[in-house]
Structure formats: structure tokens, C-alpha cells
Amino acid sequence: MLRLLYIPQADPNPILLAGSPWPIIVILVAYLLFVLKLGKIFMKNRKPYDLKTVLKVYNIFQVLYNGIYFGMVFYYLFIVGICNLRCIESFPQGHERKQIERVLHAAYLLNKVLDLMDTVFFILRKSFKQVTFLHIYHHVFMSFGSYALTRYYGTGGHLNIVGLLNSLVHTVMYFYYFLTSQYPALRSNVWWKKYITLTQICQFFMLLSYAVYVRFFSPNCGVPHGLLYLNMLQGVVFIYLFGKFYIQAYLRPPRAKQS
């Protein structure tokens, strides 16, 4: 992490939250302190907060935010066709689409920070069982990883595919959160709830496959190999973690889960 303090900006005009590592470091340190220690101390002698209205607004906002983001990236990549999908490189400085690339990338980075509120709401509602290693690791990696790649690699490019798939999955996921926060009885309907996790696993399979394709079947592509290898590694890690969760939550016999 400290090494990023000395890596020069890949983009001479850094986007929001990417001009310095300190904002994201402070945010994540505060986040980890609250969800791992201070939040539980704060809630120890308090009743769970009723956040039904807050969650309704938050989840609807996330559905709209991620849905609009997905629509814009899909429009530019597949309708306008602003780049070669076999090798999506960042636009050079001065390119007519560079500012659009920066705005979309900033919107994605900001949303990964906003996603941290998921865990804060779990703590305030005393839903401590939902604050798992997978949940915390996923949020911390996505927010800090988005910053680090922005500093090292720049905006847009290959990362557009990550944002495209991730925003689609989050649109579906936050719609599910909205339904279950307003209608708690829906949480018991495992037959459709499990497809949220399957959608996430499919996302990581697609990102892993795409990184493999660009690395080994697009030999003239200028996307840094280190970025592609990182995509592959995290694809494998997330497939394992989410796959393990899926097996434990939906495939184990009820007797085994009780024991």
C-alpha cells in the first residue's frame, strides 16, 4: 500500500478520489475500525436501528446509479463502438472521448466507496452475521483496488469491462436488497435468492475468461500484462469465495448446516 505513495499518476489529470492515496486510505481505515470493532461497541447496549426508510432510499439510489452507469458504458462500447472490444486500451491524452472516459471511471470509483455503506447498515441493524470475511474483503478490495489501478493504469480501457459487468450485477443485487428490506418474508425464498450469488459467480467467470483472452489471444494488445494477471488472480479468488458461500448456503443438506 505504501508503495502507491510513490507511484506517479498514470493520468496527469487525476479523477475524483484518485489524486492522492490518503482519502481512500483514511476512508478504508475508518471503515475497518467501525465494522470490526467500534461499531459493535457502539451497538452493544442499543437496540437495532429501524432503517427501513433509509434502506429504501439507498437501495433505489443504487439501482438507478448502477443501472444508468451500465447503460452508458454499454452504449459507448456496443452501440457507438468507440473501441476494439478485443483490446480495450485507455484513450491517449487529448482524445475526443477522454473526458467521457474520466467521468465514467470517476463514477465507478465513487460508487465503490459508496458501497461500503452496506456494512455500516448491517452493523446499525445488528445483523452481525452478514459481516463476513467475504463481505469485507470484497468491499475493501473493490474500493482500494479501483483506486490503485486508476493510479497505476489510468482511466477506462480494459477496466470498462469490469465496470460494465459489475454495475449490471449490482443493479440486480440492490433491487433484491430493496425487495427484502421492504418485504422481509422474501428472504426465505431460497429458490430465487440463490440466483443472486450465481449471477456474481458468472460475472467473475466472464471477467477471468476475458482477461485470459486478451492476454493470450490478442498478442498486439497494449493492456499491461500485470493488470490482466491481477484480473485472473482475483477472478479465481472471488470464484472460490463466492462458490464456497454458495455451497454452504444453498447446497449443503439442512441437517449439516444445523450441526
N, C-alpha and C positions, 0 to 999 in steps of 0.2 A: 504493500500500500504506500509506504513512504517513498518508494522509487518514483511513483507518479508525480511527486512534488517537483521532480527534476526533468520529467519528460516534456519537451516543448510541445506547444499546441499544434495538432495536425492542421487545424483551421485557424488562420491568423485572426479571424473574426469569430471568436467562440460564442456559442449559443448560450441561452439562459442556463444557469447552474453548472456550466462547463468551463467557465473562465478560471476557476481555482478549485483545487480539491477540497478546500476547507468546508464549504457549505454542505457538500454531500457527506463528508466525514462527521461533521457535527450532527447532522440530521440522523445518521445511522447510529452514532454512539448514543444519542438521546433515545432513539427508538429501542435499542437493545437494553439500555438501562431500565426503561419503563416496562417493556414486555417481560423481561427476565427477572426483575427484582422490584422496582419501585411501584409498578402497577399493582402487584399482588399485595404489597404492604398497604398501599392506599385503599384497596378494596377490602381489606381484612375484616373490618368491623362495619362495613357498609353493605346495604342491600344492592342487588344488581340494578343498574340504571335502566329505565324504560326508554329505549332508543328507537322505538318503532317509527316515529316520525322522522327522526334523523336518518335512520337507515333507508327509509322510503326515498327521501330526497337524494341521499348519497348514491344509492344503487341506480336510481333513474338517471342521475347525472352521469354515472359511469357507463351505463348502457348507451346513452346519447354520445358521450365523449368518444368511446371506443368505436361505436358504430359509424360516426362521422369520420373518424380517423381512418378506419378500414375503407370506407367508401372513397375517400380522397386518394389514398395510396393505390387502391385497385384501379381507380380512374386513370391516374397518371401512368401506371405500369402496363395496364392491359388495354385501355381504351385509347389513350393518347399514344402510348408506346414510346415513352421518352428514352428508353434504353434497351439494350440487348439483354433479354432475360437469361441467356446462357452465361452472362458475365456482367453483373451489375457493379460498376465501379462508381466511386464518388465523382461528381462533376468537378471539373477544374475551376479555379477562381475566375470569375468573370463570365461564366456560362450563364445563358439566359434563364436556366432553370435552377441556378444555385440557391437563390433566395427561397424558392418553394421547398427545396431540399432541406434547408436550415430550419424553416418554420415547422415542417412536419417532424423533423428529428427532435426539435425542442419540445414539441407537443408530446412526443412519445416519452422522452426523458422525464418531463414534468409529471406525466401520468404514472410512471413507475414509482415516483416519490409519493404521489397521492395514494397509491395502492397500500402504502404502509398503514393507512388508517384502518384497514381491515382488522389488523391485530389489536389496535388500540380499542376498537369497538368490542372485540372478544373479551378483552380484559375488563372493560367497564360493565359488561353484561355478566361477568364471572363465568364465561364459557372457556375456562382454562384448558379443558381437554382438546379444544381446537387449536391451541397454540403449540403445535408440534414442531419437531426439528424440520420436517419437510416444509411446513408453512413458513417458518422464519428464514430458513436457508434460501428458499425460493425468492422471497421478497428482498432480502439483503443482496443476493447475487444479482437479481434483475435491476435493482436501482444502482448499486455501485458498479456493476458490470457495464451498464448503459453509459454511465459517466466515463469509466476508464476507456472503453472503446471509442467514445467520442473524442477523448483527448489524444489517444494514440493513433486512431484510424481516421477520424473526421466524421462528417455527417453523411447520412444517406448510404448510397452504394448497396453493398451486399446486405447491410443491416435493414434495408427496406423490407426484405422478405421476412425477417424476424418480426418486425413491427406489423406487417400485414397479417400474418398468421396469429400472432399473439393478441392483436386487437380483436380479431374475429372471435377467438376463444373467449376473451374477456367480455365481449358483448353478450355471448350466450351465458357465461358464468354469472355475470352480475344481474342478468334477467332472472336467473334461477335464485340468486340471493334475494332479489326483490320479492319474488313469489313466496319464498319460505319465510321471509321476515314479516310479511303481511298475513300469510296463511300457514302458521307453524305445522298444521296437520300434514302438509305436503312433504315434510321431511321424512316421514315414514314410508313414502312411496319409493322404495329402493329400485323398483324396476325401471324408472326413468332417471333417478338421481345418478345412477352409476354411469350413465352416458356422458355426464359432465366430465368425469375423470377419464373416460375413454377418449373424449374429444381432446383433452390435454395431452394424452399419450400419443395420439395420432399426430398432433402438432409437432411433438419432438421427433417423431419418426420422419416427418416430412422435412424438418429443418436439418436433421442429420443426413438424410438422403441428398438434399440439395447441396449441402457443404461438400459431401463426397463427390457429387457430380462435378461441381465447379473445380475442385482441386485436381481430380484425376482425368476428367474428360473435357476440360477447357484449358488446354496447355498454354494458350496465349493470354489467359485472363490475368489482369493485374491486381486482383484482390490478394492481399498478403496471405501467405500460407499459414502464418501464425493465427490469423483470425479464423481461417477455415478449420484448423485443427482444434481451436478452442470451441467452435461451434459443434464439432464432432464429439469432443470430450463431454461438454455439458449436455449434449443430446443423449449420450449414453447414461450419464449420471441421472438426469431427470427421468428418463425412461425407466431406469432401475427403481428410483424412489417412488415415482407415481405408480409404477407397476406393482411394487411391493404393497403400497397402500391399497390399490385396487383388490389385490388378492386377499389381504387381511380384512377389508371392509365388506367385500361382496362375494367372494368365492369360498371362504372358509365355512365349514358347517357351523350352524348356530351353537352346538354343544362345545365345539373347540373354542369359539370366541368367548363363551361364558367362562370357561375354565381359564 
